[in-house]
C-alpha cells in the first residue's frame, strides 16, 4: 500500500510541476478579487467589487459560496502578493488530497486494481486542466473526495468537517446528501448517522442567513436574479448544457471507459454517477467539463473493475486519457501565458503613473495582468479620449465604448497560437469545454489562433456627421460619454448626461434630440446645451416619444459639443447601469 501511495504522489507531482507557473486564467480574476477583499473584510470576501462585462457589480450573487475565496485570502495573507508559483504549489496539495482520497476509495471497491483506478482518476482531462486553476473546482473536488473516502471507511466523525468544507466551497455539495444517504442505507447506518445528511443544508443555509443578517441580502436570491437577468436558466441553455455534459462524460475516460460504464452495473457506484450527472443537468447551465469532476472517481472505479482481467485495455484507456489531458493542459497553459506576455510587453513603454490612461477591453487573465500594471477596466459606454490606450481581446465579449471623436489606431498585436491544434476555447473553435457559449464539442481541433489581442491608441479625428442617428455605424466615433451600446439596431440608453461631438451645419439650423422617456424612467425635464450654453429645456408631462429642438444656430469652429441631459436617473432590476432615457438621434437634422 505504501508503494501505491508513493506512485500516486509521484504521478501527481509529475503532472503538476510543469504547470506551476500557470498564468492567471478564466474566473481566477474574480476569486482573486475576493481574496484581496478578504484582507480588509475577512467575513465577507464576496463583497468584492469589480467590473463584469462592462457593469460594476459585486460577488454576492456568485454561483459559489466563499470557501475558495477564504483559501486564496489566507494564501495572499501569508505570501503577501499574488504570485503564480507559490499559489499553484499550495493548490497542488489539494490535488494530492483528492488523489489520496481516491486511492482509499479504490482500495475499498477494487483492491486488485486500486492503483490503476487512481491513476485513471488523475488522468481525467478536466483534472489535468482545471487542477492548474485557482477557481473553486479543485478545492470542491478535494473536499468531496475526502468526504466520500471517510464516509465509505466508516470514519463519520472526521467526515463531518470534510463535508462542511465541501459545502462552503460549492452549492453542488448538496448532491452529497442522496449519495451519502444511499451508502448509509446500504450499510444499515442511516438511522444512526442521518445527521451527516444535514451538514450541507446547515452550512449553506447558515451562510445564507449570515449574509442576510450582516449584509441585508440572501446570496442565493441575488444569484437567482442574475439567472433571470441574463437568461441563464432558460430551456435553450439547459438543452445545450445537457448536450455538452454528455460529450464531456464520454471524453472523461475515453469511449473505452464509457463503454465500461454502460456495460457494468454497480449499485452504489453507478448510482453515484447517475445521481450527480442528473443533478448537473438540472443545476448547471454552462456545460463545463469541470462540473463533472466529482463523478470521475466512481467512473474510474467502474472502468477498473470492468477491465480488471484485461489490463491492456485498462492501461490503453489511461494512456489515451493522459495524452489528451496533457495536450489540452499544455494548450491551456500557452493561451493564458500569451495574455501575461502581451500585457507585459504592451505596457512596458506606457506608464500610467506618467499620465497615460490605459484601458483593457477584455476579461480573464488579460484583465488581471493589464490591471496589475495600471490599466483600467472598460465599463459600458466608457468615454475614451485622444491619447488613451486600449487593450482589446477578439475572443472575449467586447464592451462598447466611445472615443469622443477620436479613432483607435493599432499599436501592437499578438495572435496567440499554441503549438498543438487542440482547443478548449478559441477563435473559430466550437468547443464547449468551458462554456456552451463557445460551442458544444468537448474540445476542438483547429489551427486558428486562440485569441488575437491588440493595443490601440486613440488619436484625434474630426467629426464627420452633423446629424447623428444612434443606429449609424460611426456613432461611437462622435459619442463622447454617457451613452450605452446600440440596442435593437435603432436606439441607445443614456444616463443622466450624454455628450456628443458634431460637425457644424453648413448654415444656420436648429439642433434637435429625438428621445423616448419610458414609463420606468422618473426623469421628465430634458435640456440641450451647445458649446457650454443651454439652448433648450422642456419638462414633459408624461412618458412618450419626443423631439426637443432649439432655435436655429450657426456654431463656429470645426466641431460642436452637445450635452443632452435629463433631471433624474434610475437603475433597472438586474442591470447595474445608471439610466436616464432612450435617445434615437441628436444633431442638426437634414432638411425635409
N, C-alpha and C positions, 0 to 999 in steps of 0.2 A: 504493500500500500504506500509505503514511503517512496518507493521508486515511481509509482504513478504520480504522486503529488509533485515530485521533483520534475518529472517530464512535463506535466501541465504548467508548472511555474516557468520552465524554460521556454515552452511554446508561447505562452502569453508574453513573456519578455521579448521574444524574437519578433512578434508581430506588433508590439507597441514601441520598442526602442527606435525604429526608423522614422516614426511619426511624432517623436517627442516635440519637435519644433513646428508642429502643425499650426498653420496660421488661424487666427480667429475666423470663424465661419458661421454661416446660417444664422440661427437665432442666438448664437453666443453673445452677440452685441447686447441683446435685451437682458439676458441673465447677468451679464457683467455690469450693466447699468443698475440692476437691482443689488448686486453685490456692493457697488460703490455707495448706493443709498443706505445700505445696511451699516456703513461706517458711522453714519450720523443718526440713524433710526433703526436699530437692530430689530425691533419688534415688528417693523412694517417695511421690509425690503421691497415689497411690491407697490409701494407708494412712489417708486422712482418715476420720474417724468422724462419723456423723450418725444421725438417726432417720429411717428409711424405712418408711412405712406403719405407724408406731407401734412399730417394732422397732429398737433400736440396732444398727448394723452399720457395716462399713467398705466401701471400694470395691474390695477386692482381687478380687471376683468381677464387676467391672463389664464390660459387653459391649464395651468399647473399651479398647485399650492407652492408656498415659498421654500420648500425643503432644499432644493438645489441652490437657490439664492443664498440661503444661510451657509451652505457648504462653501460656495465661492466667496462669500463675505468673510468667512473665517480664514480662508487661504489668503485673501487680499490683506487682511489684518496682520497675518504672520509674515507674508512676503514683502508687503509694503507697496507693491505696484503690480500691474497686470503683465506677467511675463509668461510666454508660452511654455517654455520647457518645464519650469517647476510646477505650473498648473497641470500640465498633462501628466507629469510624473506622479503627482498626487492622485489624479483620476485613474492612473494605472493601477493603483491599489484597489479601486472599485472593480476593475476588470479581473483582478486576481480573486477578489471576494466572490464575484459571480462564477468564475471558473472552478474554484474550490467547492463552492456550494453545489455546482453541477456534478462534480466528482462524487460528492457524498450521495446525491440523488441516484447517480448512475450505479453506484455500488449496491444500493438498495434494490433497484429494479432490474439491472442487467449486470451482475457482478463479473460474469465471464468476459464482458466487453465494456467494462466501465471506462477504461482509458480511451477506447475508440469513440464511445458516445460523447465523452467530454471534449475530445479534440474536434469532433463534428460540430458540437455546440460553439466552440471557439472559432471555427472556420466559417460560420454563418456570415455572409457578406455584410449584413447590417451590423453585426458585432464588430467586424473589422473596420468598417467605415465610420460608424457613429461612435465607436469607442474612442475615436480621436476628437470628439466634440466635447464642449463644455455645457451642452444642453442637459435637460433633465433625464434623458433616456437611459444613460449608463447608471446613474445613481438609482433610478427606479428599478432597473434590471437587477442590480447588485442586491438591493434590499428585498426585492421579490424572491430572488433565488435563495437568499439566506432564510427568508421566512419559510419557504417551502421545504428546504433541507431540514430545518429544525422541527417543523411540524411532522414531517414524514419519519424523522428519527425519534419522535416522541418527546422532544425537549420543549414542551409547551411554554414553560416559564420564560425561556430565552426567545421563543418565537414571538411572544407578545411585543417586546420593544422593536424587534425587526419588522413586524407588521406595522407598527406605529410609524417607524421611519419610512417605510414604503408609502404609507398613506399620506404623509405630509409632503411627499415628493411628486405624487401623481394621482389624479382623480380616478384613473382606471384601476387603482388598487382595490376598488370596491369589488372587482371580479374575484379577488381572493375569497370573498365570502362564500359563493357557491362551490368554488374549487376546494377550499379547505373544509367546508362543510361536508362535501361528498367524501373526502378522505376520512374525516372523523366518523361519519356514519358507517363507512365500510369497516372501520376498526372498532366499532362499538363504543366510541368515546364521545359521541355527540352530546349525550345528556350531561356528561361531566365537564366537557370542555367548550360548551356553547359560547362562553364569554369571549373566546377568541374571535368569533364572527362579529362581535360588536365593536372590535377595535377600529376598523376602517371608518365605520359610521361615526364613532365617537371622536376620532381625530379630525376627520374632515368637517363634521358638524361643529366641533369645538372651534376650529379655525374660522368658520363662517360666523359664528356667534361673537367670537373675539373681535373680528373686523367690524361687525355691525355695532358693537358697543364702543369701540375705540375710534372708529373712522366713519361710522354712520351708514355703511352700505354692506350688503352681503356680496362677496366676490362672485358667487355663482349667479346672482341676478344681473350683475354688471356683465358677466360673460354671456349670459343669455341675450342681453341687449345687443352685444356685439354680433352674436349669431343672427339676430333679426336684421340689424343694420346692413350687414354685408351678405345676407342670404346664404350663410354657410351651412345651414341645415335643410335647405330645400331639397326636393326629391332628386333633382338633377345631380347635385353634389353627392348625395347618398349613393346613387347608382354608379357614378364614377369611382367613388370610394370603394364600393364592393368589387368592381372590376379590377382596380389597381391592387387591392389587398389580395385578391385571388391569384393574381400574377406573382406577387411577392411570395405567397405561400409556396407556389410551385418552385420558384427560384431559390428559396431559403436553403434547401438542402439538395438542390438539383432535381430533375424529373425522376432520377433513380430513387431518391429518398421519398419523393411524393408518392410514387408507386407503392412503396412500403407502407405509407400511412393509409392508403386506400385498401391494401390487402390485409394488413394485420390489425386485429382488434384487441385492445387492452382496456378494460372497463374504466379505469381511472385516467390513464394517460390519454386515451382517445377523447374522453370527456373533457379533460383539461384543454386540449387543443380546440375541441368543438365549442366549449363554453366561451373561451377567450375570443376565438375568431368570430363567433356570432355577436358577441358584445362589441367587438371592434367595428362590425358593420353598422351597429346602431349608434355608438358613441362618436366615432370619428367622421371626418368629412374630407380630409386632405389625402387619404390613401397612402400615407408614407410607409416605407418599408420598416422603419424603426418601430412603428406601432406594434409589430408582431413579435418583437424580441422576447416578451415573456412566455411565448409558446414554443420558442426554439428548443427548450430543454426537453419537454415530453416528445416533441417531434424527433429529436436526435436519439432519444432512448428507444422509441419505437423502431427507427431505422436500424439501430444497432441490434435490437432483438431479431428483427426480420432477417437480417443478413448475418446473424451470428455464426452460422455454419458456412457462409460464403464470404469470407473475409476479403477476397479480391474485389467484390462489388462494394463492400463497405469502405475499403480504402480508396476505391475509384471515386465514390461519392465524396469522400473527404478531399481528395486531390482536386476534383473539379470545383468544389465549393471554395476551397482555399485559393485556387488560381483566379477565379472570378472575383472573390472578395479582395484579394491583394491588388488586382488590377484596378478595380473600382476605387479602392482606398488611395492608390497612387495618383489616379486622375483627380480625385477629390483634393489631394494634397496640392497638386500643381495648380488647380483652379484658384484656391484661396490664397496660395502663395503669390500668384500673379497680382492680386489686389494689393498685397503687402508691398511687393516690389514697385508697383506703379505709384502707389501713394508716396513712397519714399523718394522715388525719382522725380515725380511731378512737383512735389512741394519743396524740393531741395533749394531751389532758387526763388521761391515765393514765400517770404516770411511774413505771416500775418501780423507779427509784432511791429513790422515796419509800415503799417497802414494798408497792406494789401488784404482785401477780403477774398477768401476762397470758400466756395460753396460746394457741397457734394450732393449730387442728384442720383442717389443710389442707396442700396441697403447693404446688410450683411457686413462682411469683413472690409469691403471698400469704404463704408462709412466709418467703421471703427478706426482703421489706420489713417484715414484722412482727418477725422476729428481729433485723433491723438496728436496730430501735427498742427492743429489750429483751425481746421476747416469748420464750417457751419452747415447744418442740415438745411436743405431747401424745403420750405413749407409751401403748401398750396397757395398760388398767387404771389409767391415771393417776388419782391422787386429787386432785380439786379441792376447795377448801374455801370456805366462805362468805367473800365479799369478793374472790374471784378473778374475773378476766375471762377470757372465752374467745372467740376469733375463729374462725368456722366458715364453711366453704365447702359449698354444697349440691352442687357438681359433683364435687369430689374425694371419694375414699373416706374416710368418717368413721371415726375411731378411737374405740372405746368407752372412756369414762372414767366415774369415779364422782364423786358430789358430796357424799358424807358427810352425807346428809340434807338437803342444800341443793337449791335449784331454780334453773335457769337462766332469768333474766329478760332479755329482749332489750332492748338499749340503743341500738343503731344498726343500720341495714340499708341495703344498696345492691344494686339489681338492675343488673347490667352489661348495657347494651343498645347494641350497636354500631349505627351509623347505617344500615348495609346489612344485608339479611336473609340474607346468606351466612354459613355456619358451618363452621369447621374442627372445632369441638368445642363442646358446649354442652348446656344442659338441654333435653331433648326432641329434640335433634338426633341423627341416626343416621349421622353422618359418621365414617368410619374414616381420616380424613386423618392423624391422629397415631397412632391405635391402634385395632385391631379390637375392643377392649374397649368402645368407644363406638358402634360401628356398622360397616357395610360400604360405605357410599357414599363416593365420592371427596371429596365435600363435601355440604353440605345447605343447604336454603333454608327458613328459618323466622323468625318474628318473636319467638319466645320468648327470654328472657334467656339470655345465655351462662352466667351464674352469678348466684347470689344469695349475698352474703356478709353475715354478721351479727356483731355483738359483743354478748355477753350477760354479765350479772353474776350470780354465784352468790350467792343470798340464803338465809338460814336458813329451814328448813322442818322441822316436827316429823315424826318417823317415824310412819307410818300402820299398819304391819303388825307383829304380834308373831311370826308365823311367816313366814319369808321363803324361799319356793321360788325357786331360781335362774331358773326359766322365767318368772316373773311380770314383767310389763312395768315395774312400779315398782321392781324390784330395784335398778336403778342408783342410785335416789334414796337407798337405805339402805346401799349398799356404800361404805364409806369408802376402802378401799385394799386392794391385794394380790390382786384378783380380775380375771380377764380376761373377754373378751366371751362371750356365750352361744353354745353350740355344740349342734347337733342339737336345738335348741329345748327342751333339758331340763337341761343341766348346764354348769358352767364350770370351767376350770382355775384354781387359785390358786397363789400362790407359797409360800414357807415360812411366811408370816404374813398372814392376812387379817383385816380389821377391818370390823365391821358395826354399824349403829345400828338398834335395835329399839324398838318400842313395848312398855312393860311389860304383862304379862298382868293380867287383872282380879283374879286371886287367885294364890296360890302355885302354881307349876307348874315342872316340870323343863325345863331348857334342853337342846336336842339339836342335833347336827350329823349330817346324812346325807352320808357320804363314800364315795369309791371310791379305793383305792390300786392303781394299775395295776402290772403286772409290771415295767415300766421304772422305776418310782419307787423310789429307795433308802430313803426315809424310812419309819419304822414307828411312831414314838412321836408321838401326837397329843394335843393339850391344848386345853382350853377355859378362857378367862379371862373373868370377868364384872366389869365396872367395876373392873378392876385387880387382882382377886383370882382366883387359879386355882381352878377348881371341879371340874375333871375332867382326868385324864391316863391314857392307856392305851397300852401297847405291843402292837401287833398282830403275830401270829406270821407272817403271810403276806399277800400281796396279796388284795384282795377288797372286797366291799361291806359297810360297817359303819355302825352308828349309835352315836355317842358321846354319852352323856347325863349330866347332873348330877342331884343330888337336887333336890327341889322348892325353888324360890326365889321370893321376893317382893321384887323390886328397888324402890327408892324413886326418885322423880323422874319426869320426863316422857319420858325415854329411857334405854336400856340400851346400853352399849358392850360389844360381844362381840369377843373375839380368838380366832380359830381358828388353830392353828399345827401344823406338822409339823417333825420334827427335821432333815430333810435335804431339799435341793432338787437339781434337775438341769437340764440343757439337752438337748433332743432334737436330733438331727441336722437342720440346715437351719432350726432355729427358735431365734431369739435370746432367747426368753422364759425366765425362771427359773421352773421348775415344781416344785410340791410334790406336790399330789394334786388329785383332782376332787371338787367339792362340788356336791350337788344341792339342799340345803336347810339352813337353820340358823335357830334361834329356839325359840320356845315352841310346840310342836305343838298343834294344836287337839284337843280331846277326841275319842276314837274313838267 
